Protein backbone atom coordinates (compact mmCIF):
# COMPACT_ATOMS: atom_id res chain seq x y z
CA UNK A 1 0.00 0.00 0.00
CA UNK A 2 1.38 3.40 -0.99
CA UNK A 3 1.24 6.01 1.75
CA UNK A 4 -0.19 9.50 1.32
CA UNK A 5 3.32 10.88 1.97
CA UNK A 6 4.69 8.88 -0.95
CA UNK A 7 1.97 10.22 -3.24
CA UNK A 8 2.76 13.80 -2.18
CA UNK A 9 6.46 13.23 -2.75
CA UNK A 10 5.80 11.72 -6.19
CA UNK A 11 3.55 14.63 -7.15
CA UNK A 12 6.14 17.14 -5.98
CA UNK A 13 8.82 15.41 -8.05
CA UNK A 14 6.59 15.41 -11.14
CA UNK A 15 5.91 19.13 -10.74
CA UNK A 16 9.62 19.85 -10.27
CA UNK A 17 10.52 17.84 -13.39
CA UNK A 18 7.80 19.58 -15.41
CA UNK A 19 9.06 22.99 -14.31
CA UNK A 20 12.63 22.04 -15.14
CA UNK A 21 11.64 20.82 -18.60
CA UNK A 22 9.53 23.94 -19.14
CA UNK A 23 12.49 26.09 -18.15
CA UNK A 24 14.57 24.37 -20.81
CA UNK A 25 12.10 25.16 -23.57
CA UNK A 26 12.93 28.16 -25.72
CA UNK A 27 9.38 29.45 -25.46
CA UNK A 28 9.65 29.60 -21.68
CA UNK A 29 12.87 31.63 -21.68
CA UNK A 30 12.58 34.35 -24.35
CA UNK A 31 15.26 36.53 -22.67
CA UNK A 32 17.82 33.73 -22.64
CA UNK A 33 21.37 34.27 -23.88
CA UNK A 34 21.78 30.54 -24.52
CA UNK A 35 19.72 30.39 -27.73
CA UNK A 36 21.69 32.60 -30.16
CA UNK A 37 19.79 33.84 -33.22
CA UNK A 38 22.50 36.03 -34.77
CA UNK A 39 26.17 35.85 -35.63
CA UNK A 40 27.03 38.17 -32.72
CA UNK A 41 25.04 36.11 -30.23
CA UNK A 42 26.79 32.97 -31.53
CA UNK A 43 30.21 34.59 -31.06
CA UNK A 44 29.29 35.56 -27.51
CA UNK A 45 28.09 32.05 -26.72
CA UNK A 46 31.32 30.56 -28.12
CA UNK A 47 33.31 33.02 -25.99
CA UNK A 48 31.26 32.03 -22.95
CA UNK A 49 31.99 28.35 -23.58
CA UNK A 50 35.73 29.03 -23.99
CA UNK A 51 35.90 31.00 -20.75
CA UNK A 52 33.90 28.33 -18.94
CA UNK A 53 36.32 25.62 -20.13
CA UNK A 54 39.31 27.62 -18.90
CA UNK A 55 37.54 28.26 -15.60
CA UNK A 56 36.90 24.53 -15.29
CA UNK A 57 40.56 23.74 -15.92
CA UNK A 58 41.64 26.26 -13.28
CA UNK A 59 39.10 24.84 -10.82
CA UNK A 60 40.43 21.31 -11.41
CA UNK A 61 44.03 22.47 -10.83
CA UNK A 62 43.11 24.32 -7.63
CA UNK A 63 41.16 21.36 -6.26
CA UNK A 64 44.00 18.97 -7.14
CA UNK A 65 46.56 21.24 -5.44
CA UNK A 66 44.34 21.47 -2.38
CA UNK A 67 43.93 17.68 -2.15
CA UNK A 68 47.67 17.11 -2.56
CA UNK A 69 48.46 19.76 0.06
CA UNK A 70 46.06 18.26 2.60
CA UNK A 71 46.54 14.54 2.06
CA UNK A 72 50.02 14.13 0.57
CA UNK A 73 52.32 17.00 1.45
CA UNK A 74 51.15 17.71 4.99
CA UNK A 75 52.44 16.35 8.29
CA UNK A 76 50.22 14.31 10.59
CA UNK A 77 49.67 14.61 14.31
CA UNK A 78 52.63 13.03 16.08
CA UNK A 79 54.93 13.27 13.07
CA UNK A 80 58.07 15.34 13.27
CA UNK A 81 58.07 18.51 11.24
CA UNK A 82 60.47 18.57 8.26
CA UNK A 83 63.97 19.60 9.39
CA UNK A 84 65.33 20.64 5.99
CA UNK A 85 65.14 24.33 5.18
CA UNK A 86 62.68 25.25 2.50
CA UNK A 87 64.34 26.02 -0.79
CA UNK A 88 62.92 27.89 -3.75
CA UNK A 89 62.08 26.08 -6.95
CA UNK A 90 62.72 28.36 -9.93
CA UNK A 91 60.81 26.13 -12.34
CA UNK A 92 57.75 26.11 -10.09
CA UNK A 93 57.83 29.89 -9.70
CA UNK A 94 58.04 30.33 -13.46
CA UNK A 95 55.16 27.90 -13.95
CA UNK A 96 52.77 29.64 -11.56
CA UNK A 97 53.66 33.00 -13.07
CA UNK A 98 53.34 32.03 -16.73
CA UNK A 99 50.32 29.78 -16.20
CA UNK A 100 47.85 32.50 -15.12
CA UNK A 101 49.33 34.85 -17.73
CA UNK A 102 48.63 32.38 -20.51
CA UNK A 103 45.11 31.76 -19.21
CA UNK A 104 44.41 35.51 -19.18
CA UNK A 105 45.68 35.76 -22.75
CA UNK A 106 43.48 32.86 -23.85
CA UNK A 107 40.47 34.71 -22.36
CA UNK A 108 41.41 38.27 -23.34
CA UNK A 109 42.28 37.70 -26.99
CA UNK A 110 38.91 36.18 -28.07
CA UNK A 111 37.04 38.69 -25.87
CA UNK A 112 38.69 41.69 -27.52
CA UNK A 113 38.24 40.12 -30.95
CA UNK A 114 34.49 39.66 -30.32
CA UNK A 115 34.15 43.28 -29.16
CA UNK A 116 35.78 44.60 -32.33
CA UNK A 117 33.71 42.28 -34.54
CA UNK A 118 30.53 43.73 -33.01
CA UNK A 119 31.49 47.31 -33.91
CA UNK A 120 33.66 47.39 -37.05
CA UNK A 121 35.04 50.78 -38.08
CA UNK A 122 33.17 50.58 -41.39
CA UNK A 123 29.65 49.23 -41.80
CA UNK A 124 29.49 45.93 -43.73
CA UNK A 125 28.47 46.13 -47.37
CA UNK A 126 24.70 46.30 -47.77
CA UNK A 127 24.12 46.95 -44.06
CA UNK A 128 20.84 48.48 -42.92
CA UNK A 129 21.79 51.36 -40.63
CA UNK A 130 19.19 52.25 -37.99
CA UNK A 131 19.41 55.11 -35.51
CA UNK A 132 18.22 54.03 -32.07
CA UNK A 133 17.32 56.77 -29.60
CA UNK A 134 16.70 55.84 -25.97
CA UNK A 135 14.26 57.95 -23.93
CA UNK A 136 12.88 57.68 -20.42
CA UNK A 137 11.26 55.15 -20.87
CA UNK A 138 10.78 54.14 -24.49
CA UNK A 139 12.77 53.44 -27.66
CA UNK A 140 12.76 55.25 -30.99
CA UNK A 141 13.95 53.62 -34.24
CA UNK A 142 14.71 55.82 -37.26
CA UNK A 143 15.39 54.17 -40.63
CA UNK A 144 17.52 55.69 -43.41
CA UNK A 145 14.57 56.00 -45.79
CA UNK A 146 12.54 58.06 -43.31
CA UNK A 147 10.50 55.25 -41.73
CA UNK A 148 10.03 55.54 -37.97
CA UNK A 149 9.00 53.08 -35.28
CA UNK A 150 8.59 53.16 -31.54
CA UNK A 151 9.34 50.24 -29.21
CA UNK A 152 9.16 47.71 -32.06
CA UNK A 153 12.13 47.36 -34.39
CA UNK A 154 11.78 45.43 -37.66
CA UNK A 155 14.87 44.11 -39.44
CA UNK A 156 15.36 41.72 -42.38
CA UNK A 157 16.85 38.28 -41.81
CA UNK A 158 20.37 37.48 -43.07
CA UNK A 159 21.25 41.12 -43.72
CA UNK A 160 23.90 43.07 -41.77
CA UNK A 161 22.33 45.47 -39.29
CA UNK A 162 24.24 48.43 -37.89
CA UNK A 163 22.65 50.24 -34.97
CA UNK A 164 23.73 53.77 -34.04
CA UNK A 165 22.76 54.12 -30.40
CA UNK A 166 22.03 57.54 -28.88
CA UNK A 167 20.39 58.78 -25.68
CA UNK A 168 17.98 61.67 -25.40
CA UNK A 169 18.46 62.04 -21.65
CA UNK A 170 20.51 59.73 -19.37
CA UNK A 171 22.50 56.51 -19.67
CA UNK A 172 20.54 53.50 -20.92
CA UNK A 173 21.66 50.12 -22.27
CA UNK A 174 20.38 48.34 -25.38
CA UNK A 175 20.00 44.58 -24.98
CA UNK A 176 18.33 41.87 -27.04
CA UNK A 177 19.73 38.69 -25.42
CA UNK A 178 19.13 36.34 -28.35
CA UNK A 179 20.61 38.74 -30.90
CA UNK A 180 23.67 40.08 -29.10
CA UNK A 181 25.32 41.57 -26.05
CA UNK A 182 24.46 44.72 -24.16
CA UNK A 183 25.64 48.05 -25.48
CA UNK A 184 25.47 51.21 -23.35
CA UNK A 185 23.58 54.20 -24.73
CA UNK A 186 25.32 57.31 -23.41
CA UNK A 187 24.28 60.98 -23.76
CA UNK A 188 26.54 62.96 -26.06
CA UNK A 189 28.08 60.02 -27.90
CA UNK A 190 27.12 57.39 -30.46
CA UNK A 191 27.80 53.73 -29.72
CA UNK A 192 27.42 51.13 -32.43
CA UNK A 193 26.31 47.53 -32.64
CA UNK A 194 26.59 45.36 -35.76
CA UNK A 195 25.09 41.90 -36.26
CA UNK A 196 23.28 39.63 -38.70
CA UNK A 197 20.06 38.02 -37.47
CA UNK A 198 19.83 34.48 -38.80
CA UNK A 199 16.43 33.19 -37.65
CA UNK A 200 13.09 34.97 -38.26
CA UNK A 201 10.99 35.61 -35.20
CA UNK A 202 10.20 38.05 -32.40
CA UNK A 203 12.91 38.72 -29.83
CA UNK A 204 12.21 40.79 -26.70
CA UNK A 205 14.67 43.43 -25.57
CA UNK A 206 15.18 45.47 -22.44
CA UNK A 207 17.06 48.46 -21.12
CA UNK A 208 19.87 46.92 -19.07
CA UNK A 209 21.11 50.04 -17.25
CA UNK A 210 19.14 51.42 -14.31
CA UNK A 211 17.62 54.67 -15.57
CA UNK A 212 14.90 55.65 -13.13
CA UNK A 213 11.56 54.56 -11.70
CA UNK A 214 10.36 52.73 -14.80
CA UNK A 215 13.68 51.23 -15.86
CA UNK A 216 12.12 47.75 -15.76
CA UNK A 217 9.28 49.01 -17.96
CA UNK A 218 11.59 50.19 -20.75
CA UNK A 219 11.11 47.20 -23.02
CA UNK A 220 10.93 46.69 -26.77
CA UNK A 221 10.56 43.98 -29.39
CA UNK A 222 12.73 43.14 -32.36
CA UNK A 223 10.99 41.45 -35.28
CA UNK A 224 13.30 39.59 -37.66
CA UNK A 225 11.30 39.44 -40.91
CA UNK A 226 11.78 37.73 -44.23
CA UNK A 227 13.00 40.18 -46.91
CA UNK A 228 9.52 40.40 -48.44
CA UNK A 229 7.79 40.94 -45.09
CA UNK A 230 10.31 43.61 -44.13
CA UNK A 231 9.87 45.40 -47.47
CA UNK A 232 6.08 45.41 -46.96
CA UNK A 233 6.41 46.70 -43.39
CA UNK A 234 8.81 49.44 -44.50
CA UNK A 235 6.48 50.46 -47.35
CA UNK A 236 3.53 50.66 -44.95
CA UNK A 237 5.49 52.83 -42.53
CA UNK A 238 6.31 55.33 -45.27
CA UNK A 239 2.76 55.38 -46.61
CA UNK A 240 1.28 57.05 -43.55
CA UNK A 241 -1.79 55.84 -41.62
CA UNK A 242 -4.69 54.22 -43.39
CA UNK A 243 -7.77 56.40 -43.72
CA UNK A 244 -10.36 55.84 -41.03
CA UNK A 245 -13.10 53.59 -42.48
CA UNK A 246 -16.17 55.60 -43.45
CA UNK A 247 -18.43 53.24 -41.50
CA UNK A 248 -16.42 53.65 -38.27
CA UNK A 249 -18.17 56.67 -36.77
CA UNK A 250 -16.64 56.04 -33.34
CA UNK A 251 -13.09 56.27 -34.74
CA UNK A 252 -14.05 59.39 -36.73
CA UNK A 253 -15.27 60.99 -33.50
CA UNK A 254 -12.02 59.90 -31.86
CA UNK A 255 -10.01 61.73 -34.54
CA UNK A 256 -11.69 64.95 -33.45
CA UNK A 257 -10.98 64.16 -29.79
CA UNK A 258 -7.33 63.56 -30.65
CA UNK A 259 -7.04 66.79 -32.63
CA UNK A 260 -8.50 68.82 -29.73
CA UNK A 261 -6.45 67.08 -27.00
CA UNK A 262 -2.93 67.70 -25.60
CA UNK A 263 -1.89 64.50 -27.45
CA UNK A 264 -0.95 66.52 -30.52
CA UNK A 265 1.67 68.45 -28.56
CA UNK A 266 3.72 65.33 -27.80
CA UNK A 267 2.79 62.73 -30.41
CA UNK A 268 3.12 62.72 -34.18
CA UNK A 269 0.54 61.29 -36.54
CA UNK A 270 1.64 61.91 -40.11
CA UNK A 271 -0.53 64.53 -41.77
CA UNK A 272 -2.36 65.35 -38.54
CA UNK A 273 0.04 66.38 -35.77
CA UNK A 274 3.74 67.19 -35.48
CA UNK A 275 4.49 66.26 -31.86
CA UNK A 276 7.99 64.98 -31.23
CA UNK A 277 8.28 64.47 -27.45
CA UNK A 278 6.58 61.10 -27.19
CA UNK A 279 6.41 58.03 -29.45
CA UNK A 280 5.19 58.43 -33.04
CA UNK A 281 1.58 57.15 -33.19
CA UNK A 282 1.22 57.08 -36.98
CA UNK A 283 0.91 53.28 -37.05
CA UNK A 284 -0.06 52.70 -33.44
CA UNK A 285 -2.87 50.28 -34.27
CA UNK A 286 -0.49 47.87 -36.03
CA UNK A 287 1.81 47.47 -33.02
CA UNK A 288 1.59 44.45 -30.78
CA UNK A 289 2.26 46.29 -27.52
CA UNK A 290 1.98 49.72 -25.93
CA UNK A 291 3.72 51.62 -23.12
CA UNK A 292 7.11 50.34 -24.34
CA UNK A 293 6.21 46.68 -24.28
CA UNK A 294 4.48 46.68 -20.90
CA UNK A 295 0.96 45.90 -22.16
CA UNK A 296 -0.54 44.03 -25.08
CA UNK A 297 -2.14 46.40 -27.57
CA UNK A 298 -5.84 45.87 -26.89
CA UNK A 299 -8.61 48.49 -26.61
CA UNK A 300 -8.99 47.72 -22.90
CA UNK A 301 -5.28 48.28 -22.22
CA UNK A 302 -5.18 51.45 -24.33
CA UNK A 303 -8.03 52.85 -22.25
CA UNK A 304 -6.22 51.94 -19.01
CA UNK A 305 -3.06 53.63 -20.26
CA UNK A 306 -4.84 56.85 -21.26
CA UNK A 307 -6.77 56.99 -17.99
CA UNK A 308 -3.76 56.63 -15.67
CA UNK A 309 -0.28 56.20 -17.20
CA UNK A 310 1.39 56.57 -13.77
CA UNK A 311 -0.36 53.45 -12.51
CA UNK A 312 1.21 51.41 -15.29
CA UNK A 313 4.54 53.21 -15.66
CA UNK A 314 5.57 55.26 -12.59
CA UNK A 315 7.36 58.45 -13.55
CA UNK A 316 6.09 58.50 -17.14
CA UNK A 317 5.89 61.99 -18.65
CA UNK A 318 2.41 61.38 -20.06
CA UNK A 319 -0.32 62.97 -17.90
CA UNK A 320 -3.78 61.42 -17.44
CA UNK A 321 -6.23 62.92 -19.94
CA UNK A 322 -9.29 62.65 -17.65
CA UNK A 323 -11.65 62.12 -20.58
CA UNK A 324 -15.30 61.21 -19.99
CA UNK A 325 -16.31 57.71 -21.03
CA UNK A 326 -17.69 58.44 -24.54
CA UNK A 327 -14.68 60.56 -25.55
CA UNK A 328 -12.28 57.98 -24.13
CA UNK A 329 -13.90 55.17 -26.09
CA UNK A 330 -13.83 57.28 -29.26
CA UNK A 331 -10.13 58.13 -28.80
CA UNK A 332 -9.27 54.48 -28.24
CA UNK A 333 -11.16 53.49 -31.40
CA UNK A 334 -9.27 56.13 -33.39
CA UNK A 335 -5.85 55.08 -32.10
CA UNK A 336 -6.57 51.43 -32.86
CA UNK A 337 -7.59 52.42 -36.40
CA UNK A 338 -4.11 53.84 -37.12
CA UNK A 339 -2.72 50.92 -39.09
N, C-alpha and C positions, 0 to 999 in steps of 0.2 A: 504494500500500500504506500502510495506517495504522499508525503506530508504536505500540509499547506505551505510550510516554509520552503520546501523544495520547489513547489509551483511558483512561489513568489520570486525565488532566486532564478528560476528558469526564465520567467517573464522579464525580469530585470536584465538578464544577459541578452535576451532577444532584442530588447529595446536598445541596449548599448551597441549591439552589433549593427542594428539597422541605422542608428545614428552615425556610427563610424563609416558605414558604407555610403550613406547619404552625404557625409562630409567629403568623401572621395569623389563624388560625382561632380563634373564640371558645372552643371546647372546649379548646384548648391553652393558653389564658391566662385561667384562671378568676379570678385576682386582678387583672385589668386594670382600670384606671380609664377606659379608652377605649371601654367598651361600657356606657353608662349604662342602668340598669333602674329608675330612680326619678326623680321630679321634681328632687330635690336633686342627684343625680348628673348630671342633664342641665344644671342651672344651673352646676355646677362645671365641666363640660366646656365650656360656652359661655364661662365666665370664662377658662378656660385658652386657648381659641382667641383671645379678645380680647387677652389679655396677649401671646400669641405674635405676633399681628399687629403690635401696638405695638413689641414687641421687634425684629421684622423691619424695621419702618420706621426705628427708631433705628439698627440695624445698617447699613442702606442709606445713611443720612445720614453715619454715621461713616466708612464705606468711601469714599463719594464725597468727603468732606472730605480724607481721607488721600490719595486719588489726586490731587486738585487741588493739595494742598500739595506733593506730591512732584514732579509732572510739569508743573504750570502755574505755580505761584507760588513756585518755588524757583530760586535762581541756579545756574548751571552752572560747572564748573571753567574758569577763565580769564575768566569774566565779572566785571565790576566789581560790587561790592556796591552796593545802592541808597544814594544819597546823601541822599535826603529823610528827614527825621525822621519816625518813626512817629507817627501821630496817631490818637486814639481815634475810634471810630465809635459814636455813641450808639445808633443804630438796631440795629446788630449786637449790642451789649451787651444791649439790651432783648430782642432775639430769643432769644439763648442763655440768658437768665434765665427768660423766660416759657415758652419751648419745653419744657424739662424739667418745669416746674411743671404745665403743661397735661397732659403725658403722665402724670405722677404722679396727677393728678386723674382722668384717664380710666381708670387702673388701680384707684385707691383706691375710687372711688365704687361701681362694680359689685361689688368685693370685699366692702366693708362691707355692701352691700345683700344679698348672698348669705348672709353670716354671720347677719344678722338674720332672713332668711327661714327659716333652718334652726333657729332657736330663738325662735319668736314668744313674746311675753309670755303669751298665752293660747292654750291648746291649740285646734286647729281643731275645729269642730263635728263630733261623731261620731267623734272620734279614739280609737283604742285606746291606752291608756296602760300601758306595761310598765315595771316597775322592773328595771333591770339591775344586778346586783352582781358586781363583779370580785373574784376571789380569786387567790391564788397556788396553782395556775395553772389556773383553770377559771372558767366563767361561769355565773351563776345568773339565771334569768328568772322573775319573779313577775308574774302576770296579775291584773287587778282582781277577777276572780271567784273567785280562790283557786287557780287552776291554776298549777302550777310546772313548770319544765323546766330542764335542765342541759345546757349546751353546744350545744343545738339550739333555736333560736328559730323559732316558727311565727307568721306574720302573714298577714292576708288581703290579697289584691290590691286595688288601687284604693281603699284606705281609709287615711285619715291615721293615721300611727303616731307616737306621742310616747314617746320613751325617756327615762327618768329614771335617769341613770348615777351609781352610787355605788361606792366601793371599800371592801372589808373590811379592807384592810391598807395597801398602798403605792400609788404612782401607776401606773396602767395607761392604756391608750388603746384605745378601741373603734373598730374600722375594718372596714367591709364595702365594699371598693372599688367594686363595681358598684351599690351603693345609696346611697353618700354619703361625705363626707369624714370624716377622723379626728376624734374628740372625746375629750379627756383625761378620765380617771376619777380623781378626786382625793379622798383621804381627807378627811372632814369637810365636804364640800360636794357639792351635786347639780348636775351639768351635764345639759343637755337636748339632744336631737336629734329633729327632726321631719321626716318625709318621707312620700311616698306611693309605694309600690312599684307599678310599672305592668306588669311582665311576670312571670308565674308561673315558678317554678324554684327551684333550690337555689343559694345564693350563699355561698361561703366567706368567713369573717372571721378576723381575727387581732388579737392585742394588738400595738399599734404603739409601745409605750413600754417600753424595757428595764426589766424588773422582776425579774431574778434568773436563776438557772441555767436554768430551763426557760421563759424568756420566749418562745422560738421555738416551744415546745410548747403555748402557750396559745391554742388555736384554737377556732373554733366554726362552726356552719353556720346560715344563715338560710333557712328554707323559706317562699317566697311561695306561698300556697295560694289556690285558688278559694274564694269565700265558703262553699260547701257543705263542701269538704274541711276548711277551718279550723274550721267549726262542729263537725264530727265529731271532729276532733283534740281540740278544747277539751272536748267532752263526755267523751271517753275519759279525758282527764287528770283530770277531776273525779270520774270513776266509781271510781277506785282500780284496783289491779291485778286482772287476771283470775284466777280461781281456778285453782290448779294442776290440770291434767287428772288424773282419777282413775287413768288407766292409765299415768301417768308416775311410776313409783316412784322413779326416780333424782332427779327434781326434788323429790319429796316428802321424800326423804332430805336433799337439799340445803337445804330449808327449815329442817330441824332443825339442820344445820351452821351456817347463817346465824344462827339464833336463839341458838346457844351460842358464837358467835365475837365478837371485838371489833368486827366490822362494825356491830353495832347501836349502838355508842357514837357513831359518826360519821355513819352513813347512815340516812336515813329510808326506810321502806317503809310506806305508809299501812296502819294497822291492825295493824302488826307491830312496828315500831321507831320511835323518835322522835329519832334522831340528827340533828344539824343542822350538824356541822362540815364534812362532805364533801357531794358532790352527792346529790340525792334520787334513789333507785334505784327508785321506785315503778313506773316504766314503762321500766326499763332495757332490757328485751328488744326494745322497739319502736324504739330509737334506732339510727341507722346507724353511729355511731362510739362509741369509748370513749376514756378518758384525754384528754378535751378535744380531740377531733378528730385525735389522733395515729394511732390504729389503727382499722381497720374492725371493726365489732362482729361477730365470729365467735367460736365456742366456743374455737378455738385461741388467738386473741388475748386473750380474757378470761382464760384459764388463764395465759398468759404474764404478764399484768398482775398477777394475784393472786400469782403466784410471786415476782416481783421487780419492783415498780413503779419502783425506782431505776434499773434498767437501761434502762427506757423513758423515764422522766421524772426526770432527776437533780434531787434536792432536794424531790421530792414528799413530802407529809406522811404518805402512806399507808405503813405498814410491811409487809414481807412476812409472809404468814400462816403459811408453813411447814406447810401441810397435807399429809398423806400422799395418795398418788394417788387412792384411792377417794373420800375426802372432797372433794378438789379437784374431781374430775369431777362429784360430786353438787352442789357449790355452783355450779359453772358452769351446770349444767342448770337449777338453780333460778333463777339470775339471768336466764338467757335465756328463762325462762317468764314473766317479769314483763312482760306486754304492756300 
